[in-house]
Amino acid sequence: MPSYKQLTAQLEKLHKDVAAAREKEVAQAIADIKAKIAEYEITAEELGFSTRGGAPKKKPLPARYQNPKTGETWSGRGRAPAWLAGKNRDRFLIQE
């Protein structure tokens, strides 16, 4: 029966062999994929990738409050503006 040191040496060799085989196969797979993309003129959008980057931007929320003196508005989210601090918010609600 092999010793512990022999088994760990075999395991290390197998890990190296696995990594080398994966690297070779991944390189071949990438080359095949690139060839198919070029052959069929596939775009990133067709593959489901976004070319503009980042997450889609959210639309701004509609204004719920308005300062009657200046016309400034606030959606009701986040920190309240100074013109609304300490006042009854119902007076500044925008009527729909």
Gaussian input, Z-matrix of N, CA and C with variables (Angstrom, degrees):
# hf/3-21g

backbone

0 1
 N
 C     1     B1
 C     2     B2     1     A1
 N     3     B3     2     A2     1     D1
 C     4     B4     3     A3     2     D2
 C     5     B5     4     A4     3     D3
 N     6     B6     5     A5     4     D4
 C     7     B7     6     A6     5     D5
 C     8     B8     7     A7     6     D6
 N     9     B9     8     A8     7     D7
 C    10    B10     9     A9     8     D8
 C    11    B11    10    A10     9     D9
 N    12    B12    11    A11    10    D10
 C    13    B13    12    A12    11    D11
 C    14    B14    13    A13    12    D12
 N    15    B15    14    A14    13    D13
 C    16    B16    15    A15    14    D14
 C    17    B17    16    A16    15    D15
 N    18    B18    17    A17    16    D16
 C    19    B19    18    A18    17    D17
 C    20    B20    19    A19    18    D18
 N    21    B21    20    A20    19    D19
 C    22    B22    21    A21    20    D20
 C    23    B23    22    A22    21    D21
 N    24    B24    23    A23    22    D22
 C    25    B25    24    A24    23    D23
 C    26    B26    25    A25    24    D24
 N    27    B27    26    A26    25    D25
 C    28    B28    27    A27    26    D26
 C    29    B29    28    A28    27    D27
 N    30    B30    29    A29    28    D28
 C    31    B31    30    A30    29    D29
 C    32    B32    31    A31    30    D30
 N    33    B33    32    A32    31    D31
 C    34    B34    33    A33    32    D32
 C    35    B35    34    A34    33    D33
 N    36    B36    35    A35    34    D34
 C    37    B37    36    A36    35    D35
 C    38    B38    37    A37    36    D36
 N    39    B39    38    A38    37    D37
 C    40    B40    39    A39    38    D38
 C    41    B41    40    A40    39    D39
 N    42    B42    41    A41    40    D40
 C    43    B43    42    A42    41    D41
 C    44    B44    43    A43    42    D42
 N    45    B45    44    A44    43    D43
 C    46    B46    45    A45    44    D44
 C    47    B47    46    A46    45    D45
 N    48    B48    47    A47    46    D46
 C    49    B49    48    A48    47    D47
 C    50    B50    49    A49    48    D48
 N    51    B51    50    A50    49    D49
 C    52    B52    51    A51    50    D50
 C    53    B53    52    A52    51    D51
 N    54    B54    53    A53    52    D52
 C    55    B55    54    A54    53    D53
 C    56    B56    55    A55    54    D54
 N    57    B57    56    A56    55    D55
 C    58    B58    57    A57    56    D56
 C    59    B59    58    A58    57    D57
 N    60    B60    59    A59    58    D58
 C    61    B61    60    A60    59    D59
 C    62    B62    61    A61    60    D60
 N    63    B63    62    A62    61    D61
 C    64    B64    63    A63    62    D62
 C    65    B65    64    A64    63    D63
 N    66    B66    65    A65    64    D64
 C    67    B67    66    A66    65    D65
 C    68    B68    67    A67    66    D66
 N    69    B69    68    A68    67    D67
 C    70    B70    69    A69    68    D68
 C    71    B71    70    A70    69    D69
 N    72    B72    71    A71    70    D70
 C    73    B73    72    A72    71    D71
 C    74    B74    73    A73    72    D72
 N    75    B75    74    A74    73    D73
 C    76    B76    75    A75    74    D74
 C    77    B77    76    A76    75    D75
 N    78    B78    77    A77    76    D76
 C    79    B79    78    A78    77    D77
 C    80    B80    79    A79    78    D78
 N    81    B81    80    A80    79    D79
 C    82    B82    81    A81    80    D80
 C    83    B83    82    A82    81    D81
 N    84    B84    83    A83    82    D82
 C    85    B85    84    A84    83    D83
 C    86    B86    85    A85    84    D84
 N    87    B87    86    A86    85    D85
 C    88    B88    87    A87    86    D86
 C    89    B89    88    A88    87    D87
 N    90    B90    89    A89    88    D88
 C    91    B91    90    A90    89    D89
 C    92    B92    91    A91    90    D90
 N    93    B93    92    A92    91    D91
 C    94    B94    93    A93    92    D92
 C    95    B95    94    A94    93    D93
 N    96    B96    95    A95    94    D94
 C    97    B97    96    A96    95    D95
 C    98    B98    97    A97    96    D96
 N    99    B99    98    A98    97    D97
 C   100   B100    99    A99    98    D98
 C   101   B101   100   A100    99    D99
 N   102   B102   101   A101   100   D100
 C   103   B103   102   A102   101   D101
 C   104   B104   103   A103   102   D102
 N   105   B105   104   A104   103   D103
 C   106   B106   105   A105   104   D104
 C   107   B107   106   A106   105   D105
 N   108   B108   107   A107   106   D106
 C   109   B109   108   A108   107   D107
 C   110   B110   109   A109   108   D108
 N   111   B111   110   A110   109   D109
 C   112   B112   111   A111   110   D110
 C   113   B113   112   A112   111   D111
 N   114   B114   113   A113   112   D112
 C   115   B115   114   A114   113   D113
 C   116   B116   115   A115   114   D114
 N   117   B117   116   A116   115   D115
 C   118   B118   117   A117   116   D116
 C   119   B119   118   A118   117   D117
 N   120   B120   119   A119   118   D118
 C   121   B121   120   A120   119   D119
 C   122   B122   121   A121   120   D120
 N   123   B123   122   A122   121   D121
 C   124   B124   123   A123   122   D122
 C   125   B125   124   A124   123   D123
 N   126   B126   125   A125   124   D124
 C   127   B127   126   A126   125   D125
 C   128   B128   127   A127   126   D126
 N   129   B129   128   A128   127   D127
 C   130   B130   129   A129   128   D128
 C   131   B131   130   A130   129   D129
 N   132   B132   131   A131   130   D130
 C   133   B133   132   A132   131   D131
 C   134   B134   133   A133   132   D132
 N   135   B135   134   A134   133   D133
 C   136   B136   135   A135   134   D134
 C   137   B137   136   A136   135   D135
 N   138   B138   137   A137   136   D136
 C   139   B139   138   A138   137   D137
 C   140   B140   139   A139   138   D138
 N   141   B141   140   A140   139   D139
 C   142   B142   141   A141   140   D140
 C   143   B143   142   A142   141   D141
 N   144   B144   143   A143   142   D142
 C   145   B145   144   A144   143   D143
 C   146   B146   145   A145   144   D144
 N   147   B147   146   A146   145   D145
 C   148   B148   147   A147   146   D146
 C   149   B149   148   A148   147   D147
 N   150   B150   149   A149   148   D148
 C   151   B151   150   A150   149   D149
 C   152   B152   151   A151   150   D150
 N   153   B153   152   A152   151   D151
 C   154   B154   153   A153   152   D152
 C   155   B155   154   A154   153   D153
 N   156   B156   155   A155   154   D154
 C   157   B157   156   A156   155   D155
 C   158   B158   157   A157   156   D156
 N   159   B159   158   A158   157   D157
 C   160   B160   159   A159   158   D158
 C   161   B161   160   A160   159   D159
 N   162   B162   161   A161   160   D160
 C   163   B163   162   A162   161   D161
 C   164   B164   163   A163   162   D162
 N   165   B165   164   A164   163   D163
 C   166   B166   165   A165   164   D164
 C   167   B167   166   A166   165   D165
 N   168   B168   167   A167   166   D166
 C   169   B169   168   A168   167   D167
 C   170   B170   169   A169   168   D168
 N   171   B171   170   A170   169   D169
 C   172   B172   171   A171   170   D170
 C   173   B173   172   A172   171   D171
 N   174   B174   173   A173   172   D172
 C   175   B175   174   A174   173   D173
 C   176   B176   175   A175   174   D174
 N   177   B177   176   A176   175   D175
 C   178   B178   177   A177   176   D176
 C   179   B179   178   A178   177   D177
 N   180   B180   179   A179   178   D178
 C   181   B181   180   A180   179   D179
 C   182   B182   181   A181   180   D180
 N   183   B183   182   A182   181   D181
 C   184   B184   183   A183   182   D182
 C   185   B185   184   A184   183   D183
 N   186   B186   185   A185   184   D184
 C   187   B187   186   A186   185   D185
 C   188   B188   187   A187   186   D186
 N   189   B189   188   A188   187   D187
 C   190   B190   189   A189   188   D188
 C   191   B191   190   A190   189   D189
 N   192   B192   191   A191   190   D190
 C   193   B193   192   A192   191   D191
 C   194   B194   193   A193   192   D192
 N   195   B195   194   A194   193   D193
 C   196   B196   195   A195   194   D194
 C   197   B197   196   A196   195   D195
 N   198   B198   197   A197   196   D196
 C   199   B199   198   A198   197   D197
 C   200   B200   199   A199   198   D198
 N   201   B201   200   A200   199   D199
 C   202   B202   201   A201   200   D200
 C   203   B203   202   A202   201   D201
 N   204   B204   203   A203   202   D202
 C   205   B205   204   A204   203   D203
 C   206   B206   205   A205   204   D204
 N   207   B207   206   A206   205   D205
 C   208   B208   207   A207   206   D206
 C   209   B209   208   A208   207   D207
 N   210   B210   209   A209   208   D208
 C   211   B211   210   A210   209   D209
 C   212   B212   211   A211   210   D210
 N   213   B213   212   A212   211   D211
 C   214   B214   213   A213   212   D212
 C   215   B215   214   A214   213   D213
 N   216   B216   215   A215   214   D214
 C   217   B217   216   A216   215   D215
 C   218   B218   217   A217   216   D216
 N   219   B219   218   A218   217   D217
 C   220   B220   219   A219   218   D218
 C   221   B221   220   A220   219   D219
 N   222   B222   221   A221   220   D220
 C   223   B223   222   A222   221   D221
 C   224   B224   223   A223   222   D222
 N   225   B225   224   A224   223   D223
 C   226   B226   225   A225   224   D224
 C   227   B227   226   A226   225   D225
 N   228   B228   227   A227   226   D226
 C   229   B229   228   A228   227   D227
 C   230   B230   229   A229   228   D228
 N   231   B231   230   A230   229   D229
 C   232   B232   231   A231   230   D230
 C   233   B233   232   A232   231   D231
 N   234   B234   233   A233   232   D232
 C   235   B235   234   A234   233   D233
 C   236   B236   235   A235   234   D234
 N   237   B237   236   A236   235   D235
 C   238   B238   237   A237   236   D236
 C   239   B239   238   A238   237   D237
 N   240   B240   239   A239   238   D238
 C   241   B241   240   A240   239   D239
 C   242   B242   241   A241   240   D240
 N   243   B243   242   A242   241   D241
 C   244   B244   243   A243   242   D242
 C   245   B245   244   A244   243   D243
 N   246   B246   245   A245   244   D244
 C   247   B247   246   A246   245   D245
 C   248   B248   247   A247   246   D246
 N   249   B249   248   A248   247   D247
 C   250   B250   249   A249   248   D248
 C   251   B251   250   A250   249   D249
 N   252   B252   251   A251   250   D250
 C   253   B253   252   A252   251   D251
 C   254   B254   253   A253   252   D252
 N   255   B255   254   A254   253   D253
 C   256   B256   255   A255   254   D254
 C   257   B257   256   A256   255   D255
 N   258   B258   257   A257   256   D256
 C   259   B259   258   A258   257   D257
 C   260   B260   259   A259   258   D258
 N   261   B261   260   A260   259   D259
 C   262   B262   261   A261   260   D260
 C   263   B263   262   A262   261   D261
 N   264   B264   263   A263   262   D262
 C   265   B265   264   A264   263   D263
 C   266   B266   265   A265   264   D264
 N   267   B267   266   A266   265   D265
 C   268   B268   267   A267   266   D266
 C   269   B269   268   A268   267   D267
 N   270   B270   269   A269   268   D268
 C   271   B271   270   A270   269   D269
 C   272   B272   271   A271   270   D270
 N   273   B273   272   A272   271   D271
 C   274   B274   273   A273   272   D272
 C   275   B275   274   A274   273   D273
 N   276   B276   275   A275   274   D274
 C   277   B277   276   A276   275   D275
 C   278   B278   277   A277   276   D276
 N   279   B279   278   A278   277   D277
 C   280   B280   279   A279   278   D278
 C   281   B281   280   A280   279   D279
 N   282   B282   281   A281   280   D280
 C   283   B283   282   A282   281   D281
 C   284   B284   283   A283   282   D282
 N   285   B285   284   A284   283   D283
 C   286   B286   285   A285   284   D284
 C   287   B287   286   A286   285   D285

   B1=1.4531
   B2=1.5420
   B3=1.3571
   B4=1.4694
   B5=1.5263
   B6=1.3135
   B7=1.4554
   B8=1.5347
   B9=1.3308
   B10=1.4602
   B11=1.5159
   B12=1.3432
   B13=1.4603
   B14=1.5241
   B15=1.3142
   B16=1.4694
   B17=1.5293
   B18=1.3254
   B19=1.4639
   B20=1.5304
   B21=1.3368
   B22=1.4645
   B23=1.5187
   B24=1.3172
   B25=1.4665
   B26=1.5302
   B27=1.3302
   B28=1.4665
   B29=1.5212
   B30=1.3478
   B31=1.4628
   B32=1.5226
   B33=1.3266
   B34=1.4611
   B35=1.5196
   B36=1.3264
   B37=1.4649
   B38=1.5251
   B39=1.3338
   B40=1.4638
   B41=1.5330
   B42=1.3324
   B43=1.4657
   B44=1.5236
   B45=1.3089
   B46=1.4600
   B47=1.5293
   B48=1.3319
   B49=1.4698
   B50=1.5266
   B51=1.3412
   B52=1.4651
   B53=1.5256
   B54=1.3376
   B55=1.4560
   B56=1.5230
   B57=1.3268
   B58=1.4636
   B59=1.5264
   B60=1.3364
   B61=1.4628
   B62=1.5208
   B63=1.3170
   B64=1.4665
   B65=1.5142
   B66=1.3283
   B67=1.4648
   B68=1.5276
   B69=1.3163
   B70=1.4774
   B71=1.5286
   B72=1.3297
   B73=1.4580
   B74=1.5254
   B75=1.3288
   B76=1.4578
   B77=1.5262
   B78=1.3103
   B79=1.4644
   B80=1.5310
   B81=1.3167
   B82=1.4646
   B83=1.5265
   B84=1.3316
   B85=1.4667
   B86=1.5244
   B87=1.3337
   B88=1.4653
   B89=1.5201
   B90=1.3190
   B91=1.4651
   B92=1.5262
   B93=1.3333
   B94=1.4741
   B95=1.5269
   B96=1.3275
   B97=1.4658
   B98=1.5192
   B99=1.3351
   B100=1.4644
   B101=1.5231
   B102=1.3293
   B103=1.4610
   B104=1.5287
   B105=1.3323
   B106=1.4715
   B107=1.5328
   B108=1.3322
   B109=1.4683
   B110=1.5176
   B111=1.3180
   B112=1.4632
   B113=1.5214
   B114=1.3080
   B115=1.4688
   B116=1.5262
   B117=1.3392
   B118=1.4555
   B119=1.5253
   B120=1.3320
   B121=1.4620
   B122=1.5374
   B123=1.3126
   B124=1.4615
   B125=1.5268
   B126=1.3317
   B127=1.4643
   B128=1.5265
   B129=1.3380
   B130=1.4619
   B131=1.5247
   B132=1.3356
   B133=1.4607
   B134=1.5291
   B135=1.3342
   B136=1.4617
   B137=1.5251
   B138=1.3299
   B139=1.4624
   B140=1.5233
   B141=1.3241
   B142=1.4526
   B143=1.5165
   B144=1.3395
   B145=1.4551
   B146=1.5160
   B147=1.3134
   B148=1.4604
   B149=1.5157
   B150=1.3212
   B151=1.4548
   B152=1.5167
   B153=1.3248
   B154=1.4548
   B155=1.5170
   B156=1.3041
   B157=1.4546
   B158=1.5166
   B159=1.3005
   B160=1.4561
   B161=1.5169
   B162=1.2883
   B163=1.4609
   B164=1.5261
   B165=1.3174
   B166=1.4617
   B167=1.5254
   B168=1.3070
   B169=1.4606
   B170=1.5276
   B171=1.3224
   B172=1.4581
   B173=1.5208
   B174=1.3179
   B175=1.4623
   B176=1.5238
   B177=1.3118
   B178=1.4704
   B179=1.5257
   B180=1.3227
   B181=1.4571
   B182=1.5234
   B183=1.3227
   B184=1.4669
   B185=1.5306
   B186=1.3102
   B187=1.4629
   B188=1.5275
   B189=1.3439
   B190=1.4637
   B191=1.5191
   B192=1.3307
   B193=1.4728
   B194=1.5266
   B195=1.3275
   B196=1.4649
   B197=1.5216
   B198=1.3361
   B199=1.4574
   B200=1.5225
   B201=1.3485
   B202=1.4677
   B203=1.5304
   B204=1.3226
   B205=1.4604
   B206=1.5161
   B207=1.3368
   B208=1.4715
   B209=1.5277
   B210=1.3230
   B211=1.4528
   B212=1.5224
   B213=1.3446
   B214=1.4591
   B215=1.5281
   B216=1.3328
   B217=1.4633
   B218=1.5226
   B219=1.3482
   B220=1.4615
   B221=1.5186
   B222=1.3281
   B223=1.4600
   B224=1.5224
   B225=1.3217
   B226=1.4556
   B227=1.5153
   B228=1.3197
   B229=1.4635
   B230=1.5189
   B231=1.3283
   B232=1.4496
   B233=1.5144
   B234=1.3126
   B235=1.4595
   B236=1.5330
   B237=1.3311
   B238=1.4663
   B239=1.5318
   B240=1.3269
   B241=1.4639
   B242=1.5288
   B243=1.3241
   B244=1.4679
   B245=1.5196
   B246=1.3300
   B247=1.4597
   B248=1.5244
   B249=1.3324
   B250=1.4559
   B251=1.5260
   B252=1.3136
   B253=1.4708
   B254=1.5252
   B255=1.3266
   B256=1.4593
   B257=1.5147
   B258=1.3062
   B259=1.4750
   B260=1.5234
   B261=1.3090
   B262=1.4554
   B263=1.5295
   B264=1.3207
   B265=1.4727
   B266=1.5261
   B267=1.3168
   B268=1.4683
   B269=1.5311
   B270=1.3176
   B271=1.4664
   B272=1.5277
   B273=1.3326
   B274=1.4580
   B275=1.5393
   B276=1.3307
   B277=1.4708
   B278=1.5258
   B279=1.3046
   B280=1.4685
   B281=1.5239
   B282=1.3074
   B283=1.4685
   B284=1.5281
   B285=1.3180
   B286=1.4846
   B287=1.4970
   A1=107.97
   A2=116.24
   A3=118.94
   A4=111.34
   A5=115.79
   A6=120.92
   A7=110.21
   A8=114.68
   A9=121.16
   A10=110.84
   A11=117.47
   A12=121.32
   A13=111.35
   A14=116.65
   A15=120.26
   A16=110.59
   A17=116.24
   A18=119.98
   A19=111.24
   A20=117.87
   A21=119.25
   A22=111.02
   A23=118.02
   A24=121.14
   A25=109.97
   A26=116.43
   A27=120.51
   A28=110.53
   A29=115.88
   A30=120.76
   A31=110.49
   A32=117.64
   A33=121.01
   A34=111.10
   A35=116.93
   A36=120.97
   A37=110.23
   A38=116.22
   A39=119.96
   A40=110.83
   A41=117.64
   A42=120.53
   A43=110.76
   A44=117.35
   A45=121.14
   A46=110.76
   A47=116.45
   A48=120.45
   A49=111.06
   A50=116.26
   A51=120.69
   A52=109.90
   A53=117.22
   A54=120.95
   A55=111.15
   A56=117.02
   A57=120.45
   A58=110.97
   A59=117.16
   A60=120.71
   A61=110.42
   A62=117.50
   A63=120.74
   A64=110.42
   A65=116.72
   A66=120.50
   A67=111.44
   A68=115.63
   A69=120.12
   A70=110.21
   A71=117.60
   A72=120.94
   A73=111.67
   A74=117.65
   A75=120.85
   A76=109.76
   A77=116.71
   A78=120.23
   A79=110.35
   A80=117.16
   A81=120.82
   A82=111.12
   A83=116.77
   A84=120.29
   A85=110.63
   A86=117.22
   A87=120.72
   A88=110.54
   A89=116.67
   A90=120.14
   A91=110.66
   A92=117.27
   A93=121.01
   A94=110.97
   A95=116.07
   A96=120.07
   A97=110.51
   A98=117.01
   A99=120.37
   A100=111.40
   A101=116.90
   A102=120.36
   A103=110.74
   A104=117.50
   A105=121.12
   A106=110.78
   A107=116.77
   A108=120.32
   A109=110.07
   A110=116.52
   A111=120.22
   A112=110.91
   A113=117.36
   A114=121.73
   A115=111.60
   A116=116.86
   A117=121.08
   A118=113.23
   A119=117.66
   A120=123.53
   A121=111.28
   A122=115.31
   A123=122.03
   A124=108.84
   A125=116.47
   A126=121.39
   A127=110.19
   A128=115.31
   A129=120.70
   A130=110.79
   A131=117.08
   A132=120.47
   A133=111.10
   A134=116.91
   A135=120.17
   A136=111.50
   A137=116.15
   A138=120.05
   A139=112.30
   A140=116.80
   A141=120.83
   A142=113.70
   A143=117.50
   A144=121.51
   A145=109.18
   A146=115.95
   A147=121.40
   A148=108.26
   A149=117.10
   A150=120.06
   A151=111.76
   A152=118.87
   A153=120.31
   A154=111.72
   A155=118.69
   A156=122.53
   A157=113.00
   A158=115.37
   A159=121.06
   A160=113.12
   A161=114.28
   A162=121.11
   A163=109.85
   A164=116.11
   A165=117.56
   A166=110.34
   A167=116.15
   A168=121.17
   A169=109.80
   A170=114.46
   A171=120.24
   A172=109.19
   A173=114.85
   A174=120.10
   A175=108.37
   A176=117.70
   A177=118.81
   A178=110.29
   A179=114.36
   A180=119.36
   A181=110.12
   A182=117.53
   A183=119.14
   A184=110.46
   A185=115.66
   A186=121.23
   A187=109.89
   A188=115.27
   A189=120.58
   A190=111.26
   A191=115.75
   A192=120.70
   A193=109.28
   A194=115.50
   A195=120.33
   A196=109.99
   A197=114.84
   A198=121.15
   A199=106.53
   A200=118.80
   A201=120.29
   A202=113.02
   A203=117.85
   A204=119.80
   A205=112.71
   A206=117.76
   A207=120.48
   A208=113.34
   A209=117.24
   A210=120.30
   A211=113.20
   A212=117.93
   A213=120.95
   A214=109.20
   A215=115.92
   A216=120.33
   A217=110.13
   A218=114.11
   A219=121.85
   A220=107.50
   A221=116.86
   A222=121.47
   A223=113.30
   A224=117.39
   A225=120.14
   A226=111.98
   A227=117.20
   A228=122.14
   A229=109.37
   A230=115.45
   A231=119.76
   A232=111.58
   A233=114.45
   A234=120.79
   A235=110.23
   A236=114.87
   A237=119.92
   A238=109.57
   A239=117.59
   A240=120.10
   A241=110.99
   A242=115.40
   A243=121.10
   A244=111.62
   A245=118.29
   A246=120.33
   A247=112.34
   A248=117.66
   A249=121.76
   A250=112.37
   A251=117.72
   A252=121.96
   A253=111.34
   A254=115.46
   A255=121.54
   A256=114.48
   A257=118.50
   A258=121.23
   A259=109.75
   A260=116.09
   A261=122.00
   A262=108.47
   A263=116.47
   A264=121.00
   A265=112.90
   A266=116.51
   A267=119.51
   A268=111.55
   A269=116.90
   A270=120.18
   A271=111.76
   A272=116.89
   A273=121.21
   A274=113.22
   A275=116.55
   A276=119.41
   A277=110.42
   A278=115.67
   A279=121.08
   A280=107.62
   A281=116.04
   A282=120.43
   A283=108.88
   A284=114.94
   A285=119.07
   A286=111.17
   D1=136.63
   D2=-178.80
   D3=-68.51
   D4=153.49
   D5=179.83
   D6=-81.77
   D7=171.25
   D8=179.35
   D9=-59.97
   D10=-43.76
   D11=-179.04
   D12=-64.30
   D13=-38.52
   D14=178.44
   D15=-65.97
   D16=-41.48
   D17=-179.97
   D18=-66.61
   D19=-41.66
   D20=178.54
   D21=-66.75
   D22=-34.73
   D23=176.64
   D24=-65.13
   D25=-41.83
   D26=177.35
   D27=-63.53
   D28=-41.15
   D29=-179.82
   D30=-63.00
   D31=-44.42
   D32=177.65
   D33=-60.56
   D34=-42.03
   D35=179.08
   D36=-63.65
   D37=-41.24
   D38=178.91
   D39=-65.13
   D40=-40.65
   D41=177.16
   D42=-60.61
   D43=-42.75
   D44=178.40
   D45=-64.81
   D46=-41.71
   D47=178.79
   D48=-63.92
   D49=-41.04
   D50=179.09
   D51=-63.15
   D52=-45.73
   D53=-179.17
   D54=-62.46
   D55=-42.01
   D56=179.89
   D57=-66.18
   D58=-42.28
   D59=179.80
   D60=-65.05
   D61=-41.73
   D62=179.21
   D63=-63.19
   D64=-45.17
   D65=-179.95
   D66=-58.85
   D67=-42.52
   D68=180.00
   D69=-66.57
   D70=-44.70
   D71=-177.20
   D72=-70.12
   D73=-36.89
   D74=177.73
   D75=-64.38
   D76=-42.88
   D77=178.89
   D78=-60.30
   D79=-41.56
   D80=178.64
   D81=-67.62
   D82=-40.46
   D83=179.18
   D84=-63.74
   D85=-42.02
   D86=178.88
   D87=-63.26
   D88=-41.45
   D89=178.16
   D90=-62.71
   D91=-41.70
   D92=178.53
   D93=-63.87
   D94=-43.26
   D95=-179.33
   D96=-64.40
   D97=-44.44
   D98=178.77
   D99=-60.99
   D100=-38.14
   D101=178.68
   D102=-64.98
   D103=-42.78
   D104=179.22
   D105=-65.63
   D106=-40.60
   D107=178.96
   D108=-61.83
   D109=-43.31
   D110=179.34
   D111=-68.08
   D112=-41.05
   D113=-177.90
   D114=-63.33
   D115=-43.22
   D116=-176.42
   D117=-98.58
   D118=1.58
   D119=179.87
   D120=52.09
   D121=51.46
   D122=-178.59
   D123=-81.67
   D124=137.05
   D125=179.03
   D126=-97.72
   D127=164.36
   D128=178.63
   D129=-63.35
   D130=-35.87
   D131=179.05
   D132=-64.49
   D133=-38.35
   D134=178.82
   D135=-65.64
   D136=-27.45
   D137=178.16
   D138=-86.49
   D139=-4.34
   D140=178.56
   D141=91.80
   D142=13.32
   D143=178.09
   D144=-97.02
   D145=143.59
   D146=177.61
   D147=-92.58
   D148=134.40
   D149=179.89
   D150=-92.87
   D151=-13.37
   D152=-177.77
   D153=-85.56
   D154=-16.24
   D155=175.42
   D156=78.83
   D157=151.81
   D158=176.68
   D159=75.92
   D160=174.85
   D161=178.40
   D162=-78.67
   D163=150.85
   D164=178.17
   D165=-62.21
   D166=142.54
   D167=-178.08
   D168=-78.12
   D169=141.54
   D170=177.91
   D171=-83.55
   D172=148.45
   D173=176.60
   D174=-72.94
   D175=144.47
   D176=177.24
   D177=-66.41
   D178=147.43
   D179=179.74
   D180=-72.77
   D181=149.75
   D182=177.27
   D183=-69.35
   D184=150.89
   D185=-179.45
   D186=-70.04
   D187=138.54
   D188=177.32
   D189=-111.37
   D190=-24.52
   D191=-177.45
   D192=-126.39
   D193=146.78
   D194=179.15
   D195=-139.93
   D196=137.44
   D197=175.38
   D198=-82.56
   D199=115.71
   D200=-176.31
   D201=-66.64
   D202=-24.15
   D203=-178.78
   D204=-77.99
   D205=-42.72
   D206=-174.54
   D207=-108.71
   D208=-17.18
   D209=-178.10
   D210=85.97
   D211=0.65
   D212=178.55
   D213=-63.05
   D214=147.41
   D215=179.69
   D216=-124.81
   D217=162.83
   D218=178.14
   D219=-146.54
   D220=139.06
   D221=-176.48
   D222=-80.76
   D223=-15.60
   D224=-177.30
   D225=97.61
   D226=-2.35
   D227=178.40
   D228=-108.45
   D229=147.15
   D230=178.56
   D231=81.68
   D232=-165.48
   D233=-177.98
   D234=-69.39
   D235=134.83
   D236=-179.30
   D237=-70.28
   D238=142.62
   D239=178.76
   D240=-69.87
   D241=160.20
   D242=-176.79
   D243=-61.52
   D244=-35.23
   D245=-177.58
   D246=-67.87
   D247=-12.47
   D248=-178.67
   D249=-108.39
   D250=-11.91
   D251=-175.42
   D252=-63.40
   D253=129.45
   D254=176.03
   D255=75.03
   D256=9.81
   D257=-178.45
   D258=-115.48
   D259=163.19
   D260=177.57
   D261=-72.79
   D262=114.40
   D263=-176.14
   D264=-66.79
   D265=-25.61
   D266=-178.72
   D267=-61.01
   D268=-29.58
   D269=-179.88
   D270=-68.87
   D271=-22.57
   D272=-175.31
   D273=-103.76
   D274=3.20
   D275=-179.48
   D276=-63.85
   D277=139.65
   D278=176.10
   D279=-83.57
   D280=125.00
   D281=179.84
   D282=-80.05
   D283=131.61
   D284=-179.18
   D285=-90.63

